[in-house]
Amino acid sequence: MGRFELLDLQLTYHGLLRGFGFLLATYWFTWIVYARVFHPLARFPGPFWASVSRAWIVRSVIRGNPHETQRLLHAKYGRIVRIAPNELAISDPEAIKTIYGVNSGFTKTDFYLAFRAPYTRYPDHFTSTDEKVHAQRRRIVNGVYNMQSILQSEPYVNKCTDVLLQKFGDFADSKSSIDLLEWARMYAYDVIGELYFSKMFGLMKANGDQLGIMKSTDTLIPAMAISAVMPSYLRSFFMFIGVLFAETRKALSALDGLATTADSAVKSHVQASSEPDDTTIRRTDIISKVFNIHKDQGEKLDFQIDDVKLEAFGGYFAGSDTTAIHLSTTLYHILRNPGVYAALNSEITQATSRGELSVPYISYHEASKLPYLSACIKEGARLHPSVALTMPRQVPSKGCDISGQWIPGGVHVGINPTVVQLDRTVFGDDAEEYNPDRWLKPDADKMNKYILQFGAGSRMCMGKNISLCEIYKVIPELLRSYRLELLSPEKNLETSGFWFYKPVPMHIRVYRK
């Protein structure tokens, strides 16, 4: 190739680069003008970069503080804030019914697909975006999750509480401090093990996460949350890059071990049901009941063994950390407020002396009748919900009026529980304070419709009754048996928020009464 031919080739190459750069600049200029001036959401306020790119919300989640950011945005811009080119965050409490109410017409967005397990026959209850399919599949197992059914599993919750009480006794004798969050997590995970895998995972007995399953959720849930808020065309690439990291592979390996445990639990039910002299499953845990649905109506309902296993995995992801967050933060606020602690202790002591709380195990029905305990638990869920992001929904194609503004169809909208549950118009001027007394006032139940701890409407968390059963039982058991002391109560609770709204370690000391 001659000198002049090489020069011509270089000029052509540079010309193509300049042309590509010009086209790219033109595209972005045009898009920014459209997004800021002509887009249907252009009239809504918010950060500049949020209006032109999803990079803004991705950065917010990567930093682990979307809850704090969104509170500041609503304080600055008002009830409706644009947090992505086609997405709005809403802080109006009255919009909860509009967006999440039964038959609202709003559907889950592709945000939830990032949390879906691969290779499933049907979407799990949390990630299903087709309302018709969700309703059909949920009806199959709905009866398993009503409170009457869950309370048949109380003996399995009691087994886990026994272990927790024993461990707290050991800590009291050794005069050592412990992380309340870590032990709440191990307790909640072990309960899920009993209910969905027919045996505890053994975390409390091992004094730690010997299976690596808690660490796996700590690794995978933030990655899923980041993936969920980024453009859908980048998710596969992002997750592929994530697998290259040893920490991710280790987390996936731990989940493989969990899958083996699920297989073992289901196989034991298959074997028992095939024995001619044993036509029933003796355990009354959740996995047994779900398996019985498969055994009795599986062909009719298209409910196969893989669907039984999926139910176990759904319970694991949805019912472990969420319950632990609710339990630990509620206890944190009780211990941090001496007046609250004293009043609750008095209620538990008096109820026990009157024979209203059984020994050795407090039943859910007994605990749920204690008004101050109920107020403390409700206030814990209000002040510190388990989720730190908006729960996005897609506006119906015909559009909808939200907070006095017309929102076009197809737009993504959502409400962040950490924002709306601090709303002063609903909860009063002390909304940012832990005050169980607000739930003891006349008409206090009206506030329930503004609580999104378990979601709302037809997509309310199926594991709600499991979580409440655990929390109502274990808090009075702990406080009846031990005196708990929060270390450094003067410090405000620090948190991080990817999907779960997790507190940092909360150290306490345990004393025998």
ROMIDO-837314 format. One record per residue: x, y, z of N, C-alpha, C in turn. Coordinates in steps of 0.05 Angstrom, whole numbers, plus 5000, padded with zeros to 4 digits. Layout:
<atoms>
XYZXYZXYZ/...
</atoms>
This chain:
<atoms>
501749765000500050005000501850255000/501250434982502850674980502350875002/504151075002503951275023501351435021/500551504996498151664993495651504999/495751234992493451064998493051045028/495251015043495150995072494051255084/494851485073493951745083490851765078/490051675054487151685048485551515067/486651275074485351095092485051215120/487251355129487151485156485151705156/485051865134483152085132480251975133/479751745119477151625119476351535146/478251405161477751305188477051535207/478651745206478151975223475552105216/474852105190472352225182469952065192/470251795192468151625203467751675233/470051705247469851755276468452025281/469252225266467952495269465052475263/464352325242461552295235459952155256/461151935267459851795289459451975313/461552125320461452305343459252515339/459052615314457052815308454252695311/453852455301451252325303450552275332/452552185348452052135376451352385391/452752605386452252855398449452965390/448852925365446153015355443952855369/444352585371442352425384441952515413/444152555428443852625456442652905459/443453085442442253355443439253345438/438553185417435653165411434153035433/435252815444433952675466433652855491/435753015498435553185521433453395517/433353515493431253715488428453595490/428153355479425553215480424853155509/426753035524426252945551425553185569/426853415564426553645582424253825574/423453815548421454005538418953875527/419153655512416853545498415853275510/417453155527416552895539414052935556/412252745557409752775573410352825602/412752755612413352805640415153045644/415553205623417353435625416353645645/413753645650412653845669413253775698/414153535704414553455731417453515740/417753625764420453705773422153465782/424753505784426553305793429353375784/431353215792434053265784434353255753/436153425743436453445714437253175702/439253045714440252795702438152565704/436352585724434252385726432352405702/431952635692430052675670431152585643/433752545641434852465614436252195614/436552075638437951815638437351665664/437251395662436851235685439451205702/441651325691444151315706443951445733/442151645735441751785761440751595782/438651445776437451265796439251025802/440650935781442650725785444750815805/445751055802447751155820446651175849/444151255851442951285877442751015892/442150795877441950535889444750425895/446650475877449350375882450450495908/449750745913450750885938449250785962/447050635959445650515981444050715997/443250935985441651126001439251245985/437851085969435651195954433351295972/433051175995430951266014431551546024/434051606030434751876040434552076017/435451995993435352175970432452245963/430752045963427952095955426552265976/427152236001425952416022426752706016/429252756010430253026004428953135979/428552965958427353045934424453135938/422952985953420153055958419953305975/421853335994421953586010422453825993/424053795971424754015954422654065932/421653845920420053875896417053825900/416253685921413453635926412653345923/410053305920408853035921409752855898/410252975874410952815851413652905841/415552715839418252775830419052575808/420352685787421252525765424052405773/424152135775426652015783427951855760/426751845737427851725713426251835690/427251815665425751925642422851855641/422151615648419351525646418251425673/419351535695418551435721418251665741/416151645757415551845778415351715805/416451855825416151775853413951945865/412051815879409751955890409951935921/409352155935409352155964406652205976/404552225960401952285969400652035982/400052036008398851796020396351706007/394751895996392151825984392551675957/395051685947395551555921396051255925/396351165949396750875955394450715943/392050795949389650645939389550655909/390150885898390050925868391950735854/394350715865396450565851396450265858/396050205884396349935893393749795901/391549935898388949825906388149595889/386249425900385149205885383749305860/384249175837383049245811383749535803/386049625811386849895803387549915774/388349695762389249695734392149735731/393549815752396449855752397749575753/399849535738401249275737404149315745/405349095755408249105761409849155736/412049295738413749365716415949155713/417649195692419849015688422049045709/421749235728423549255751423748985765/421548845768421448605784422748365771/423148375745424248155730427148095739/428548295749431248265758431448075782/429148045797429147875821428147595815/427347545790426147285784428247065781/427646835792429346605789429246505761/431446435749431446335721430246055719/429345985696428445715690426045625706/424245805714421845725728419545685708/417745505715415445455697413545695697/413045805720411346045723412846245740/412346495737413646695754412746655783/414546715802413846705830411946935836/410746925860408647115867409647405867/412147435875413247705877413847835850/414947675831415947795806413947775783/411747645787409847615765408747885757/408847945731407848205721405248175706/404347935702401747885689399647835711/397848025715396048015737394247765736/393447685712391747455709393147205717/395647165708397246935715397846935745/398447175756399047195784396647105801/394247205793391847135808391346835807/391746715784391246425781393146265798/395746325797397646175812397446225843/396746465850396446535878394146385891/391946355875389646215886390245925894/392145805880392845525886393745495914/395345675924396645645950395545845971/393646005964392746225981391946116009/390545896010389645786035391845716054/394145646043396445576060397445806077/396946056067398146286080396146446097/393646356099391946506118392846456146/391946626165393046616192392346356206/389946246201389145996213391045776206/391845766180393745566171396445606183/397345856183400045916193400245836223/398145876238398245826267398445526272/397845356253398245066256401245006257/402845196248405745166248407145286272/405545386291406745516315408745336329/408345076331410344906345413144926332/413244966306415844996292417145266299/415545476301416545736309417545716338/416045566355416945536383419645396385/420145196368422745066368425045256364/424545436345426645636339426945836361/424645916374424846096396426245976420/425845716424427345576445430345606441/431345566417434145586412435145876417/433546066408434246356411434446426441/432446336457432446386485434846256499/435546016491437845886502440446036496/440646126472443046276464443246546479/440946676483441046926498441846876527/441046636538441946566565444946536566/446046416546448946386544450346656543/449246846528450347106526450147256552/447947216566447647346592449747246612/450246986612452146866630455046946624/455546976598458347046590458747356590/456547506595456647796596457847916570/457247796548458247896522456148046507/456948236491454948386475454548236449/452248276437451548146412450348346393/450348266367449148426346446248346344/444348516351441548456351440548386322/441548536303440748486275441648206266/444048126272445147866264443447646276/442747666301441247456314438247456305/437247686299434547696287434547556260/436647596245436847476218437047166221/438847076239439146786242436546656252/435146796269432546696279430646676256/430346886240428446896218429146686197/431646656191432546456171431946176181/432446126207431945856218428945796218/427245996223424345956222423545876193/424646016173424045956145424945666139/427245596150428145316147426145116157/425045166181423144986193420544976176/419645196166417045216153417145126124/419345186110419545126081421444896074/423344836092425244626085425244396106/423144406123422544196143424744156164/426644346166428544346188429944616189/430844686212432344936215434944916199/435945146190438445156176440745116196/440245156221442245116242444045356246/443145596238444845836241445145906270/442945906285443145986313444845786329/444545526324446145326338449045356332/449745436307452445466299453645746306/451945916318452746186325453746346301/452746286277453546436254452546306228/453246436206452246366180454146156168/454045916179455945706170455345606142/452845656132452145566105452645786084/453246026093453646246074451146356061/448746286072446346366059445646656065/446246756089445747036095447647206079/450147126076452047266060451247266031/449947056022449147045994447047255988/445147296006443147506001444347786003/446347816021447748066023449148145997/450047935983451447985958449548015934/447547835933445847825909443648035909/442348095931440148275931440948555922/443248675932444048935921444548925891/445848705881446348675852443748665837/441748525847439148505834437748775834/438048925856436749185858437949385838/440649375836441949555817441149475788/441049215783440149125757437249205751/435549205772432749265768432249555760/433949735768433450025762434950115737/436649945726438050025701436449955677/437050065653435649985629435649685625/433449575616433249285614435249165595/436049315574437949205555440749175566/441349285589443949265601444049045623/441748945631441748765655443348505650/442948385628444348125623447348165624/448348385611451148445611452148495640/450548645655451348715683451548465700/449548285697449548045713451847855705/452447855678454747695669457347785681/457748045681460148165693460248095723/457948095736457848025765458847745771/458147555753458947275757461947245756/463347435744466247415742467647455769/466147575788467247625814466947385833/468947325848468947085865466747105886/466147345896464147375916461347285906/460847365881458247285869458146985865/460246865855460246575850459846425877/461046535898460746405924457846425934/456546655928453746685936451946495920/452546465895450946285878451345995887/453745935896454345665906452745605931/452445805948450845775973447945715966/446945855945444245805937443845525924/445945425911445845155901445544955924/446945015946446544845970443744865981/442545095980439845135988437944975970/438544965944436844815925436944515932/439344425940439644145947437944085972/437944275991436244236015433344226008/432444405989429644405980429044135967/430844035950430343775937430043555958/431643565978431543355998428843366013/427943616020425443636034423143536018/423143605992420943515975421043215970/423443105967423642815962422642655986/423042766010422042626034419042616034/417742826024414842826022413942636000/415342625978414642435956414842155966/416942085980417341815991415141746011/414541926029412541876049409741836037/409141996016406541976004406241725987/408441595980408341355963408041105979/408441126006408240886023405240816027/404540566022401740486022400440516049/401940506071400740526097400840806109/401640996092401841276102400841456080/398341546082397041706061397142006067/398242086090398242366097401142446104/401642706102404142816111403742926140/405242826158404742876186405443166194/407543286183408243556190406043746180/405743966195403844166187405244426179/407744396170409144636161408244716133/409244926123408345036097409044856074/411444756073412244586050410544336049/409744226072408043986072405344046060/404244276067401644356057401744416027/403844546018404144595990404544335974/406044155986406443895973403843745971/402143755991399543625991397743725968/398043985963396544105940397443965914/400043945911401143805888400243515886/400343375909399543095910396643055903/394943225914392043185911390843315885/392043545877390843685854392843775834/395243675835397443765818396743765788/395643545779395043515750392843705742/390843725759388543905753389344195752/391144275771391944555774394544625760/395744425747398344465734400344565755/400444415777402244495800404144255804/406544285794408444065794410444095816/412143885818414243885840415944135839/416744215815418344455812416944705824/414344705822412844935833412844925864/412944685875413244655904415944765913/418044705899420644805905420845105902/419445215882419545505878418145645901/416145515912414745635935416745655959/418445455962420445465984422445685979/423345715955425245935949424046205952/421446235945420046485948419946555977/419346365994419246416023421946496035/424046366024426746426034427446716028/427046806003427847075996425947296008/423447226009421447436017421047446047/421647216061420847206089423047206110/425547226101427847216120428747496128/430047646111431047906118428848106124/426648086110424448276116423448256145/423048006153422247956181424348046201/426947976194429148046212429348356216/428948496194429148786195426948896213/424448796209422148886225422648826255/423548576260423948486288426148646302/428448676289430748796302430349096306/429249236286428849526288426649596309/424549426310422549466330423749436358/425249226362426649196388428549416394/429949506373431849736377430349976388/428150046376426650286385425450246412/424550006418423549956445425749996466/428149886461430349906480431350196481/431150346460432250616459430450806474/427950736479426050906492425250786519/426550866541426150746567423150736576/421650946569418850956576417250736562/417950696536416550496520417350216531/419850176537420849916547419449846573/419250046591418049996617415049936614/413650076597410850036593410249756581/411849686562411549426549412149196568/414349226583415049026603412848986624/411649206632409449196651407049056640/406449106615404148966602404648666601/407048586593407748306590407648166618/408848296638408948186665406148146676/404448356674401748336685400048126670/400348116644398847916628399647636636/402247596641403247336649402147256677/402147446695401147396722398147336722/396747446704393847396702393147146687/395247006677394846756662394046806633/394447046623393647116595395847046575/398247006585400446926568401446656578/401346456561402046186569405046156574/405645946590408345866596408645576589/410645486574413045636566412745786540/410545746525410445876499408046066498/408646316490406546506485405346456457/402746436455401546386429401146656415/400846636389400346876373397747016382/395646846386393046966394393247116420/394847006439395147136465396647406461/398847396446400547636443399047846428/397547776408396147976391394048126406/393248026430391248166446392448366464/395148386465396448586482396548856466/395049056475394849296459397449446456/399049466477401449616475403549476458/403749206460405449056443404749096414/402149086407401249126380402049406370/401749606388402449876381405449896375/407049766391410049776387410749646360/409449426354410149286329409249446305/406849556306405849726284407649966280/408450086302410150326300412950256289/413950016296416449926285416249896255/414149786245413749746216413450016202/412150206216411650476204414350626202/415750636224418150806224420450686209/420550416207422750286193421650056176/420450116153419549906135421849746124/421249516112423449336104424549396076/423149566061423949626033424649926031/426849976016427850256014427350385988/426150245968425650365942422750405937/422050555916419250565908418550285898/416050215899415049965888413550025862/415050025840413950145815411649985803/409750135792407550025777407250175751/406150045731405650175705402750275704/402550535696399850655694398350525672/395750475676394050355654394150515629/393750385606394050515580392250765577/389950775591388151005588389151245605/391251205621392151425638390651435664/391451615682390251625709390851885722/389051975739389552215755390752135782/393152245788394452185813395252445826/394352485850394952735866394252985850/392052975835391253215820392653255794/394353065786395853095761395152855742/394852915717394252705697396852565689/396952305693399252155686398651975662/400152005640399551845616399951545621/398551385605398851095606401751005599/402650795612405350685606407450805624/406951025638408851145656409250965681/411650955691412150805716411950995739/410350905759409951065783410350885808/411151005830411450835854411651015879/411150885902411251025927413350885945/415051045957417150935974416050926003/415850686015414850666042416350836062/418950876058420551026077419951326076/418551406055417751686052414851726062/412951566051410151616057409451546085/410951366098410351286125411451486146/412651696136413451916154411852166148/409652136134408052366126406652496150/407052746154405952886178402952926176/401952946152399052986149397452746159/398752516159397452266168398252206197/400852216203401952116228402652336248/402252586241402652806260405352926258/405753136273408253286273410653116283/410052916299412252746310412652496293/411952516267412052276249414752146248/416852296253419552186251420552066277/418752066297419451956323418051686328/419251516344417951266351416051316374/413451296368411451356388409151156386/409250926400407150726398404350836406/404351046423401851146433400051246410/401151316387399451416365397451196356/398250936361396550716352394450646373/394450786396392550736417390350946418/390451136401388551356400386051266385/383751406390381351336375381751366344/380651186329380851186300383651136290/385351036307388150986299388350786276/386350606274386450406253386250526225/385350776223385250906197388050936185/390150936203392850976193393850726179/392550496184393550246172393650256141/391750396129391650406100393950566087/395550696104397850846094400450696101/400350446110402650286116403250096093/405650106082406349926059408449716067/408649656093410549456102410249196087/407849106081407348856067406148896040/406449146029405149196004402249266008/400749245986397849315988396349175966/393749165969392049065948392448765943/392048695918392248415910395148315910/397048495911399848415912401048425940/399348435960400448435987402048185992/404148206007406047986012404547746023/404847506011403547266020404647176047/407147246053408347166078407747346102/405947536099405347726120404647586146/402947386145402147256170404447096183/406246986167408546846178410247046194/410747276182412447476195411147576221/408547636220407247736244407147526266/406747276258406747066278409347056292/411547066278414247056290414647296309/414047536299414647776314412947806339/410347746336408647766360409347566381/410347336374411147126393413847176406/415847256390418547256400419147506417/418047736411418647976426417747946456/415347866462414647836490416147606504/416847386488418347176500421147276509/422447436492425047536499424947726523/422947906522422848106543421847986570/420347766568419447636593421747486606/423647396590425847226600428347376607/428847606593431347746596431048046597/432948176609433148466608435148526586/434348686566436048756544436949046546/439449096540440549376542441849446515/440949666504442149756479444749916485/446849836472449449986475449350226457/450450446466450550696451447750786441/445850816460443150896451442951186442/445051336448445051616440445551656410/446551446397447151456368444651396352/444151546331441951496313442551236297/440451096289440750856274441650906246/443850796238444850826211443750596193/443250656168441950466150443350466123/442650256108443350256079440850156065/440550246040438150166025438750095997/438749845990438849755962435949685955/435149445961432349375960431349365989/432649206006432049196034433049446048/431549546067432249776083433549686109/436149626107437549476129439049676148/438749616174440349766193443149656195/444949816205447649716211447449546236/449549406243449449246268448649406292/446949286309445849416333446649246357/448549346372449649176394448049216420/447448986432446048986457447448806477/446648836503447648656523445248526536/445548276543443248116554443748046583/441748076600441848016628439547836636/440147646653437947476663436247646683/433647586684431947726703432047596730/
</atoms>
